Amino acid sequence: MITFPIAKINLGLNVVERRSDGYHNLETVFMPVQLRDALEVLPMDEQFPSPYDCDLKVSNLAIEGDEQRNLVVRAYQLLKQDFPRMPRVHAHLFKAIPTQAGMGGGSSDCAAMLVLLNRMFELGLSEQQLIDRATRLGADCPFFVIGRPAYAEGIGERLQPMEVNLGGYWLAVVRPDIPVPTREAFSLIRPHRPSKNCRTIVSQPIETWREELTNDFEQSVFALHPEIGCVKEKLYQMGAVYAAMSGSGSALFGIFRSQPHLEIEFPGIFTRVLPL
């Protein structure tokens, strides 16, 4: 069985307070975009000599660390605790969503694994039960279970579906070859609550977003890595109606009225142009 985990962008991202558990409460609008990984899962033959219950292989884009610590494997292990008779599996993850980009690729893969295993082995879990399990694996994993535009609060797990109509626009994604560790990005943030909520701003005409819709990570990340900030300015120079960093970076996106061409402006780095 195969599924195609999607990426996301953040339309506004405000870090509003530090929690007693060390995490931060956020306000953001998650928007799914059609940049996709591919995840294929097959039952493992009972006689196959693998030491693992979930034998994962990753291809196309390199992922740091042991594949057995990947969120895809952790999703399998989480369900195995509740369904011990669930068969062993082979999993192949073809990565197209860039890593350490703020586009949720790992979280999306994890959520897709939960949904796929639930369907593949007829586990009978409801969407809410899948969301509850996804929350245990990562703050933005629940969003990828529903896969629809949503306003998020808490650490990103409290979701309210909302309408975001960007039909007819184009999305340009540029990911400089500069990893921004999430922990480092959060360490430089001073939490504050903005005067206007990002959900309200996203409901306004897109022409108002440039002046009002902010990502709190940009100030510190751009100070550390000015070349990332330069990408945002270049997207505006190319005619973007709105441009921002997604999540804690380092991917940036621009929303355009007509299809942009990125090859000349951003040679040698990851770019994609997608319809919205």
Disulfide bonds with the S-S distance in Angstrom:
none
